[in-house]
């Protein structure tokens, strides 16, 4: 379960703002209570750095994913990037060679209808 999968739990403020319905709010409150009682920890809310948001946005543009990601998605990815940078500083001498700055490959498929006959041609 999510509750037992980590020692520290992080999110961005915008994720919490998106949780509006009573059932989801109650679930979040119960999760936070369990964190405190079982693991003596809390859900940490952090805003990602501007550098991280810029880095993940640029990477998403290179892969073609940028238009599919919401602002909140980008913030969550940027926070993950910040946490990875911090962990690399603590455990890896600041080495971030394992983090890609360029996509391994860019996949793109466009679909076109030919002659209006409803048959589609895939162009790679």
C-alpha angles and dihedrals in degrees: 000000000000090000093064100036100085145019095223129038124199137182139163123252092246092062090057090047090056092057101089111140117091096238093054092044090052091049090051092048091050091049091052092048091051091049090055097044100040103031105018090233138108139220104267117216114206136168112225120239120262089241091057093048089050093048096050092042091053092047091049090052090053092052094044092242098110096092090052096052123085123221088255091051090053091049092052091049090046091052089051088051091051091050091049091051090050093048091048089053092052101040109016105041090255092298111152098174089122091062114083120229092179125045115255088229136342117233120201130170123177123189123210130184111229123220091341090278093124094245113126130219119205114217118197 
